[in-house]
Amino acid sequence: MKTGAFNATRKYTRNAFQLFTRSGSIGGFVLFFCAIIAVVVANTPSLQHLLDIWGMDMGIEVGKFSIKMDFIQWINDGLMAIFFLNVGLEIKHEILAGELSQPKKAMLPIFAALGGMIVPAVIYSFFNAGTASANGWGIPMATDIAFAMGVLALLGKSCPIGLKVFLTALAIVDDLGSIIVLAVFYPTHAIHVIYLIYAAIVMAILLLMNYMNVRNSTWYVILGLFLWYFVFKSGIHATIAGVLLAITIPAKTRINEVRFYTNVQHLLNKFKTASHGELDVTSSPEQLDILHQINNRVDDISPLTDRFQVALSTPVNYIIMPLFALANAGVAFGGDIFDSNYFHIAEGIFLGLLVGKPVGIFLFSWLSIKLKLAQLPNHSTYKQLFAIGMVGSIGFTMSLFIDNLAFTDPEMVAVGKAAVLITSAVAVILGFLAVKITGRKKEA
């Protein structure tokens, strides 16, 4: 009896842990906590020696091949490529089988995302046009999906499920737009055509593997490493390699659902026939063989994209993104940080995110609905649509990422980081209150 209770408790704990680690909303809280730690360390003189870790040289050297970078660059160019691979897989899933797979459903988040990117960029440019900081127009364009999901998790039933789905799809389209902006407008150095050719060759091989439905994940990982290196050397930001790899990973299955159901049902019947009333399945080799066959059928029906997403969700949410926050969110809030010649950067980011995002999301959504290109999410109002746009104004990960690429002056980078952190914190509070208040009125 005690053994059964222990096993049940262990199973419950394991399932709860898996649910916890795969939850994107919990990842948002972890990200927020790491950002706070980074800010505290950066503003505590006795702890600032800890920041030296980000400048440590690290690298790989095999014969004549050598690649060396400091720790923060390995995070931003290396580990974040895995983050972008995960984002690319999410985009691919939404396009093939999610909210973006049906034109009528896809139009609202697409229009909303366009508005949420264009209006913030215009507002930023209004304050920074003709200045040394004009290149930072991409900073206020992004929505941080992890933080947004964290806010929605806190809201619970105050936010209709239709709006939650809408915000998720919007953030996915937003990520796609940010990736395009990143690839086109923020190269890391001069473009080297020879490495682009090498990357194109690797990409062609990966696409051929996709066409042939090669499902061995090891080959995609190996070729993905080559792709990352060639993209890194080409001058395009290395993280784009993650998105390119996601495009090539097969989403097809070996068998369809009818064949899967028929095969598994047949195997389950055989399993039942082979039963001798034994509690321990390992005592029956015949049943073990049937279980292996069922497992093979599950592999046949499971797309490789799904297996990659499951494998990546925990390291991305609980290792890569927290490391990125620890390495990049640390900014010293000195008394003169906003008294510099670059205050217009803070104005552009603050108003671009906090005003431009919700206004752009709402206006473009309203326009698409009035033109009958899209429809309002079920059980929601225009006020709630504007409120969810406030949640969409949380721009953290991608905003910090583009801030590092947009500016070369450390002072400009610091002002941009501070503005992103402050604006995102304000957006979390205002977004939560806006959805909560409009949700209450809807219930009344």
PEVENDA-V845112 format. One record per helix or strand of 2 or more residues. SS is the DSSP state (@ for helix, = for strand). FROM is the first residue (numbers start at 0). TO is the last residue. If there is no record, write none. Layout:
BEGIN
ss = (SS SS)
from = (FROM FROM)
to = (TO TO)
END
This chain:
BEGIN
ss = (@ @ @ = = @ @ @ @ @ @ @ @ @ @ @ @ @ @ @ @)
from = (1 23 44 56 64 70 102 133 144 160 192 216 239 256 280 284 303 342 381 396 409)
to = (20 41 54 61 69 96 127 140 157 184 210 233 247 272 282 300 327 369 390 405 442)
END
